[in-house]
Amino acid sequence: MPDELDKINEIFRIHDERAKPAERPAPKKTDEGKKRTPLKAVDELLIDASGKETRNYTGDAASERDYRPVRQSHEYRSGCLGGLMYFTFIVCVSIVLACLAWMAASDMLALNKETFNAVVTLPSSIFQSETVDKFDENGNKVGTKRITHADMDYVADVLKDAGLIEYKWLFTLFCKISTADEKVSPGEYELRSTYDYRALIQHMRAGSSSTVTVTVTIPEGFKMHQIFMRLEENGVCSFNDLMEDAGNTEFNYEFLSESEGEGAYRLEGFLFPDTYEFYVGMQGSSAINKLLENYHRRVTEEMYARAGEIGLSMYDVLKVASLIEKEAGSDDERTLIASVIYNRLNAGIVLGIDASVLYPYDEHDGAPTAEMLEKDDPYNTRVRSGLPPTPICSPGLASIYAALYPESTNYYYYALDADAGVHRFFTNDTEFNNFVASQNYS
């Protein structure tokens, strides 16, 4: 039994010795004449009296970890590299975005662009109109209005092709924000490369300083077909657009209520002959309105009063004036031809004016054919009595005045003197026929 107790005590003694921390050797006493500095104290903790490094290494895992050289972890190094790469990415993206923003701003504001002019055309075909409700300040509906929209993709293509913009998508976006499709107008415009987006839109409007204009003369005696063809030839508007607008547009003129023409031909005779300045590529209705407005200014209240005095409407006077315009060879003949027309009308005799017979035949050149002269047509004054249903051309003021103030004569006939180039007037058909037989009209 005592032996067993001794063994137990021995076990506990060994365990206690292992549990006790290793005693550190007593620090070496410093020389009395030397001062102990903080660095010396650290050295004494790390280095023993023999000059070797002191270690409390016991061989277990914890002690091995404590005395392993300190190194940065892999996660730490990866985190630093990732942060640096992210920072570099942000800087690069910022630089790219800044460059794009500068390029976009330069195009939008027309910065650092070469100075030049370019002519662009916006045809009527890229515009569409719609009727929308009109509201007052309180939001109450007060009527309707017409709004015209342009195809801004087409406009952007034209401007880019002309070198006036660089980025079509940016211009299109700007147009959507600023509702530019409602602000531009058909026409031909001379634009500068120094115009920014806003200025480009402002200068693509009818009446702007950039609108290209053309001077067109409409001679007396042109009928509507010829007037519209001349406008097309000068780039004002297409013939088809003019015909469509002539038939469908509501023009606010009281004199049109007198017209007996159908469709586009309701305007025949009212398109006043004169020299005009039109915008190239303008809307057909605007070009027509310019002609009608001139007629409205030229035909006065005194003319209407005079028409009443001679027992005619102003529209009938316009018909007579159009016949005079097509028949007269000089101003001196106008009032005489007017007298013949009125004398025959009053006598119930057909007018027999070939210019009226030819009116429906736009493509025919020369004298009327036998078939034309025999055809039962409203404009055939060889077979139908009275005035034609509409004027046959646009007469000038001289012919209108001749129709209002005709000569008082007994003439019922007139014929062209081929040699002299003037008309001869006759009171009876015998004299007329004998003179015609003496002429060579071939």
Backbone hydrogen bonds, N-H to C=O, Kabsch-Sander energy under -0.5 kcal/mol:
donor,donor_aa,acceptor,acceptor_aa,energy
5,L,1,M,-2.0
6,D,2,P,-2.2
7,K,3,D,-1.9
8,I,4,E,-2.2
9,N,5,L,-2.6
10,E,6,D,-2.3
11,I,7,K,-2.3
12,F,8,I,-2.2
13,R,9,N,-2.1
14,I,10,E,-2.4
15,H,11,I,-2.3
16,D,12,F,-2.3
17,E,13,R,-2.2
18,R,14,I,-2.2
19,A,15,H,-2.1
20,K,16,D,-1.8
34,K,31,D,-1.6
37,T,35,K,-0.6
41,A,37,T,-1.8
42,V,38,P,-1.9
43,D,39,L,-2.2
44,E,40,K,-2.1
45,L,41,A,-1.3
46,L,42,V,-1.5
47,I,43,D,-2.9
48,D,52,K,-3.0
51,G,48,D,-1.5
54,T,46,L,-2.9
64,E,60,D,-2.1
65,R,61,A,-2.3
66,D,62,A,-2.2
67,Y,63,S,-1.7
68,R,65,R,-1.1
77,R,73,S,-2.0
78,S,74,H,-2.7
79,G,75,E,-2.3
80,C,76,Y,-2.0
81,L,77,R,-2.0
82,G,78,S,-2.6
83,G,79,G,-2.3
84,L,80,C,-2.2
85,M,81,L,-2.4
86,Y,82,G,-2.6
87,F,83,G,-2.4
88,T,84,L,-2.3
89,F,85,M,-2.4
90,I,86,Y,-2.5
91,V,87,F,-2.3
92,C,88,T,-2.4
93,V,89,F,-2.8
94,S,90,I,-2.4
95,I,91,V,-2.2
96,V,92,C,-2.6
97,L,93,V,-3.0
98,A,94,S,-2.4
99,C,95,I,-2.3
100,L,96,V,-2.7
101,A,97,L,-2.8
102,W,98,A,-2.2
103,M,99,C,-2.5
104,A,100,L,-2.8
105,A,101,A,-2.7
106,S,102,W,-2.5
107,D,103,M,-1.9
108,M,104,A,-2.8
109,L,105,A,-2.6
111,L,106,S,-2.5
113,K,110,A,-0.5
116,F,114,E,-0.5
118,A,191,L,-2.8
120,V,118,A,-0.5
120,V,189,Y,-2.7
122,L,187,G,-3.3
126,I,123,P,-1.5
127,F,124,S,-1.8
128,Q,149,H,-2.5
130,E,147,I,-2.2
132,V,130,E,-0.5
132,V,145,K,-2.9
134,K,143,G,-3.5
136,D,140,N,-2.4
139,G,136,D,-1.6
142,V,134,K,-3.4
143,G,134,K,-1.0
145,K,132,V,-2.5
147,I,130,E,-2.8
149,H,128,Q,-3.5
150,A,181,D,-1.2
151,D,126,I,-1.5
152,M,150,A,-1.2
155,V,151,D,-1.8
156,A,152,M,-2.7
157,D,153,D,-2.1
158,V,154,Y,-2.4
159,L,155,V,-2.4
160,K,156,A,-2.4
161,D,157,D,-2.6
162,A,158,V,-1.6
163,G,160,K,-1.3
164,L,159,L,-2.4
165,I,159,L,-0.9
168,K,166,E,-0.7
171,F,167,Y,-2.0
172,T,168,K,-2.8
173,L,169,W,-2.1
174,F,170,L,-2.4
175,C,171,F,-2.3
176,K,172,T,-1.9
177,I,173,L,-2.0
178,S,174,F,-2.2
179,T,175,C,-0.5
179,T,176,K,-0.6
180,A,175,C,-2.1
182,E,179,T,-1.3
183,K,180,A,-1.6
184,V,180,A,-1.5
185,S,204,M,-2.6
187,G,122,L,-2.1
188,E,280,V,-2.3
189,Y,120,V,-3.1
190,E,210,S,-3.2
191,L,118,A,-3.2
191,L,189,Y,-0.8
193,S,116,F,-2.6
195,Y,192,R,-1.6
197,Y,108,M,-2.1
200,L,196,D,-2.6
201,I,197,Y,-2.0
202,Q,198,R,-2.1
203,H,199,A,-2.2
204,M,201,I,-1.0
208,S,205,R,-2.1
211,T,208,S,-1.4
212,V,188,E,-3.6
214,V,278,F,-2.7
216,V,214,V,-0.5
216,V,276,Y,-2.8
218,I,216,V,-0.5
218,I,274,D,-3.1
221,G,394,S,-2.4
222,F,219,P,-1.4
227,I,223,K,-2.4
228,F,224,M,-2.6
229,M,225,H,-1.8
230,R,226,Q,-2.2
231,L,227,I,-2.1
232,E,228,F,-2.0
233,E,229,M,-2.4
234,N,230,R,-1.5
235,G,232,E,-1.8
236,V,231,L,-2.5
237,C,231,L,-0.6
242,L,238,S,-2.1
243,M,239,F,-2.5
244,E,240,N,-2.4
245,D,241,D,-2.6
246,A,242,L,-2.4
247,G,243,M,-1.5
248,N,244,E,-1.6
249,T,245,D,-2.2
251,F,249,T,-0.8
253,Y,251,F,-2.0
256,L,253,Y,-1.1
257,S,254,E,-1.8
258,E,255,F,-1.3
259,S,256,L,-1.0
265,Y,262,E,-1.7
266,R,263,G,-1.6
267,L,264,A,-1.8
268,E,265,Y,-0.9
270,F,267,L,-2.2
271,L,267,L,-0.6
272,F,270,F,-1.5
272,F,291,L,-0.9
276,Y,216,V,-3.3
276,Y,274,D,-0.5
278,F,214,V,-2.8
278,F,276,Y,-0.6
280,V,212,V,-3.0
281,G,235,G,-2.0
282,M,236,V,-0.5
282,M,279,Y,-1.5
287,A,283,Q,-2.0
288,I,284,G,-2.5
289,N,285,S,-2.3
290,K,286,S,-1.6
291,L,287,A,-1.3
292,L,288,I,-2.5
293,E,289,N,-2.7
294,N,290,K,-1.3
295,Y,291,L,-1.7
296,H,292,L,-2.4
297,R,293,E,-1.6
298,R,294,N,-2.1
299,V,295,Y,-2.5
300,T,298,R,-0.8
304,Y,300,T,-1.6
305,A,301,E,-2.4
306,R,302,E,-2.4
307,A,303,M,-2.4
308,G,304,Y,-1.7
309,E,305,A,-1.5
310,I,306,R,-1.5
311,G,308,G,-1.1
312,L,307,A,-2.8
317,V,313,S,-2.1
318,L,314,M,-2.0
319,K,315,Y,-1.6
320,V,316,D,-2.3
321,A,317,V,-2.8
322,S,318,L,-2.0
323,L,319,K,-1.7
324,I,320,V,-2.4
325,E,321,A,-2.5
326,K,322,S,-1.6
327,E,323,L,-1.4
328,A,324,I,-3.0
333,E,330,S,-0.9
334,R,330,S,-0.6
334,R,331,D,-0.8
335,T,331,D,-0.6
337,I,333,E,-2.8
338,A,334,R,-2.2
339,S,335,T,-1.6
340,V,336,L,-1.9
341,I,337,I,-2.3
342,Y,338,A,-2.4
343,N,339,S,-2.6
344,R,340,V,-2.3
345,L,341,I,-2.4
346,N,342,Y,-2.6
347,A,343,N,-1.5
348,G,344,R,-0.7
348,G,345,L,-0.9
349,I,344,R,-2.5
352,G,381,T,-2.5
354,D,352,G,-0.7
356,S,353,I,-0.9
357,V,353,I,-1.3
358,L,354,D,-2.2
359,Y,356,S,-0.8
361,Y,358,L,-1.8
362,D,360,P,-1.0
364,H,361,Y,-0.7
373,L,369,T,-2.1
374,E,370,A,-1.2
375,K,371,E,-1.3
377,D,375,K,-1.6
380,N,377,D,-1.9
381,T,379,Y,-1.4
383,V,380,N,-1.1
384,R,380,N,-2.0
394,S,222,F,-2.0
400,I,396,G,-1.9
401,Y,397,L,-2.9
402,A,398,A,-1.9
403,A,399,S,-2.2
404,L,400,I,-1.7
405,Y,401,Y,-2.6
407,E,335,T,-1.5
409,T,407,E,-0.9
412,Y,426,F,-2.4
413,Y,426,F,-2.0
415,A,424,R,-2.2
417,D,422,V,-3.9
418,A,416,L,-1.0
421,G,417,D,-2.7
422,V,417,D,-0.7
424,R,415,A,-3.4
426,F,413,Y,-2.6
432,F,428,N,-1.6
433,N,429,D,-3.0
434,N,430,T,-2.3
435,F,431,E,-2.0
436,V,432,F,-2.5
437,A,433,N,-2.2
438,S,434,N,-0.9
438,S,435,F,-0.8
439,Q,436,V,-1.4
441,Y,439,Q,-0.7
